Amino acid sequence: MKSILLLVAAVVVAGCSGGTTEPTTPPTDLSPSAVVSQWLDAVVAVDVAALADLVEPGGLAVIAGVENSVRSDELVGLLNGGFKGDLAAGYWRTFRDDFAAIRGGSLENLIVVDETPVAGNADFVAVGVLLDETTGSVLVRQTEAGWRVDMAATVGPALVDPLSDYLSSALSGSNAIPISDAYRSSVIPALDAAIVLDETNADLVFGTEYLRQLIEG
């Protein structure tokens, strides 16, 4: 099953205002499918408070930072809780609108169809989604707070080269430690899970191994 990255090709951070801010913390016992359903609803509504509770934060911060070529100190700020408010609203609004522009259909029309554990990795589940006759998957990750949508696993495979370039550059700077820690804990496990779903993707396999080698020095 292919990831949702094949359904939406690009995401950018935009400094737009707006979005719901009331706290809507989901229960920790939600199933992976229920989490994805709530995530889709929250993206459509640009409900940044709900999204903060439905998405794994470390991978999201890295993906958003790399996509937008932020400075290493800015990425550390995102990792330390800076991905919120207008910044988060702009990101999710753009994600929603790009999906509609590229696919010709709204995220509202995505149907959650099934869920499949990722073989060999109990922390990840692939939740199948359907738009018209196009299938894809959103990967969710088990965290201390429950299942959360993992953006690094879901869209990261399309960004493996920029992820590698960013890390390679960051390792020579003053923010090498927090960034490499984020890659180690959030990005590499997510990409490993994505590989299970797309084992023939040589770029993904090679890129993930290269990231691992960069971190291990």
Secondary structure, DSSP 8 states (H G I E B T S, - for coil): --BGGGT------------B-S-----TT--HHHHHHHHHHHHHHTBHHHHHHHB-HHHHHHHHHHHTT--HHHHHHIIIII--HHHHHHHHHHHHHHHHHHHSS-GGG-EEEEEEE-TT-TTEEEEEEEETTEEEEEEEEEETTEEEE-HHHHTGGGGHHHHHHHHHHHTTSTTHHHHHHHIIIIIHHHHHHHHHH-TT-HHHHHHHHHHHHHHH-
